[in-house]
Amino acid sequence: ELGDVGNFVEMIAGEMKTVADACTACSESGLF
């Protein structure tokens, strides 16, 4: 069963997407 592993991977992917979105927002606003 991949249930736990799948949930873990989805959680990590979601966090990475959140960080990527934050970096994009910072770049667009000229912070970086």
C-alpha positions as CSV (number, residue, x, y, z in Angstrom):
1,E,0.0,0.0,0.0
2,L,1.3,3.4,-1.0
3,G,-1.1,5.4,1.1
4,D,1.3,6.9,3.6
5,V,4.1,7.4,1.1
6,G,1.7,9.0,-1.4
7,N,0.4,11.4,1.3
8,F,4.0,12.3,2.2
9,V,4.9,12.9,-1.4
10,E,1.8,15.1,-1.9
11,M,2.6,17.1,1.2
12,I,6.2,17.7,0.1
13,A,5.1,18.6,-3.4
14,G,2.5,21.0,-2.0
15,E,5.1,22.7,0.2
16,M,7.5,23.0,-2.7
17,K,4.7,24.6,-4.8
18,T,4.0,27.0,-2.0
19,V,7.7,28.0,-1.8
20,A,7.8,28.4,-5.6
21,D,4.7,30.6,-5.6
22,A,6.2,32.8,-2.8
23,C,9.5,33.1,-4.7
24,T,7.6,34.1,-7.8
25,A,5.6,36.7,-5.9
26,C,8.9,38.1,-4.4
27,S,10.5,38.3,-7.8
28,E,7.5,40.1,-9.3
29,S,7.4,42.6,-6.5
30,G,11.2,43.3,-6.9
31,L,12.3,41.9,-3.5
32,F,14.8,39.6,-5.2
